[in-house]
């Protein structure tokens, strides 16, 4: 078959469908993906991986804080700098659009300098932008800071899930990879609280303090660099095998499991390096994909886009506008209502973390998309029929909180989990970057057009449109998203292969097993 045949028909994350070690181990693995030889992970290992996931997710606090704080700060920026409605849309939405530059560069950067230092670069660029925004004397300077922050966010949203997926054992990967979404929600809540806390200060000071507080997490990110290791998969790609083994010893249960994982990663890295030698560039493979890679791209990029075009950023950025349309008066009342939204969003992301590796990805996605469709439709009805009354206000708050709750329990975190685990190693960084680009472009488009669309078809009409798009996401989950619960990254790739590709993979697997049997174990 040759090397190209392995690339097209084999696993891509190893020779054949998976390594011989994985195949033999999987025969005795239970339905949750745990080998009965060591059913419970070592406590210290669990704690170490948990700490790494927390620190790797700190950049997400910055993104969440920026999203949350801007929803309130924009009220005072508009008053202080006398910006127009169009400038308001540009200021809010440009961060998401410009972040695609960071996401596009993030894949190549993380392959060049490592996942860990890409996390550091993301924090540095964002903090520079946040400082410029806090000190901005005019709208153009404010935009410059916003653009810098956007590039940093692009790096951050792309690299955190990839890093966590690459250091996590299969049994906890879903929960841990959802950490960035948890921290985004925590950041949003902190942003809402900051808005409410500083809203009483003079108008030329309060929004600057609101934006400036976002610089504080950089202290913890600096500390994190002394604690978190480099990704073992990246280390193998650099032929730093012993360093990779040391990291795996800290993040896996036993030495046997470490050697199994190391064999899989080395085979995957070998295929990735061979791809470079064959002059088949990663980006070319992404834009001229094989059938299995095409299915991965549809799933990964599709779920990223649906996460945003169902209107979650419109709900978060413009919640004061929504509540004002429902009848709430005064900035203090509007900002207090947004705190309730942020609290709900954060609480339900914790529910998702508990359930994602127990219930599975797909059932939670069904609950999430169906619930969001219902709440978005209910919000449209409330604003169109019951606005400006006590009942309308209560139902509007309930609908918005319900929408963010269903988002946070499913498509919010699972979107990032899926996009970080479905792609083979040779494509993972760039493909995840491509998915993040789709997410950011969709987010920016919604954020930069919401006020204009709402003026044209009313706020209620806009949410009827979001409800229709959310209904389409239910069909997308049914047709395009597989269940990945409990599977290794190398096993997941086989879910996207058709029968012909699977048969090719099995042929290569038998060749590998034959060679392994001739070699001494260990």
Beta strands, then each sheet from edge to edge (+ up, - down):
end
